[in-house]
């Protein structure tokens, strides 16, 4: 594995450093390879409460605080203002260091290279994009450092696990969006939205899937099926629960929330070989509100909606891009002008409530995939709209837990092995 990382290092343009040079630099004032140093890299963190990236950092911070670190300065989005100070209660070896990586530049050479050479950290723990931002820099400048991040099942992340440039991932799964699309279809075709058993708009929470090896990646990936005639969550499954709030919620909690539930559903399909009946209702148009720059994860969501789900529910789609010049509510207006009867937001957490308000005023159904919106000011606003179908994805609690677990894992490693200097 180290040999392959060295080859990757040699390919890193302008940043390749041989293993010998790295070792030499580490011996000249820097820490030894795999030092008791953790790099925290809060990419896309804006310090806004109730948002996914803030919750990811909150989980990481919680793990540090439990280990005896006082964290200050993190109310600002600039991670260079963050500071971790050891307290008298700190349980970690004296040579432990917590280093915050600059999240105010997209230049990963500027953000990472010098610090990797200086510290040779045990792990770089990022809130997203760990492969795109960190793999090459780690391979070139600190090959023994582990790469830890949030992501989903995509080919480049699978390759990174296989070649050793990714070591730990909290992963979303693609096929999990199907139930909210089924609920959207029900709303469009019946004129009535489903509700949770609490009488409020649907807020369907899903757990992250924890992956710490290529073998684990392959095992879990096999249960995230979003192509073909028998995907992870089928229309046949949803036909049995749509229109019944209690049954729908039970299905979500039993079969789509956890990896174990998803696995049991796929195993059930394999044993029973269910068949879908394609909807015969009048075809309608669904507007997809998407980022101007679509990453691999969002593209897989699009592929499932435009492919299997559009086929079995008999709708067509049109994408509307959200960018720095086109807000999500402006994109919603474009979609409504294009005769869309429903909108699905895939645009992270920017201006969702404003877009939902636009849709509601026009009598157009609005849904969110990838994120479970609940218990925030955004939730209070959106759930008050009559045409808000709901959301499905990781909740803020899921975000916190995943961030806590990944940092706690490396705190435990440092505590177990003790001081390195």
Buried (B, 14 or more C-beta within 10 A) or exposed (E): EEEBBBEBBEEBEEBBBEBEEBBEBBEEEBBBBBBBBBBBBBBBBEBEEBBBBBBBBBBBBBBBBBBBBEBEEBEEBBBBBBEBEBEEEBEBBEBBBBBBBBBEEEEBBEBBBEBBBBBBBBBBBBBBBBBBBBBBBBBBBBBBBBBBBBBBBBEEBBBBBBBBBBBBBBBBBBBBBBBBBBBBBBBBBEEEBBBBEEEBBBBBBBBBBBBBEBEBBEBBBEBBBBEEEBBBBBBBBBBEBBEEBEEBBEBBEEBBBBBEBBBBBBEEBEEEEBEBEEBEEEEBBBBBBBBEEBBBBBBBBBBBBBBBBBBBBBBEBBBBBBEEEBBBBBBBBBBBEEEBBBBBBBBBBBBBBBBBBBBBEBEBBBBBBBBBBBEBEBBEBBBBBEBBBBBBBBBBBBBBBBBBBBBBBBBEBBBEEEEBE
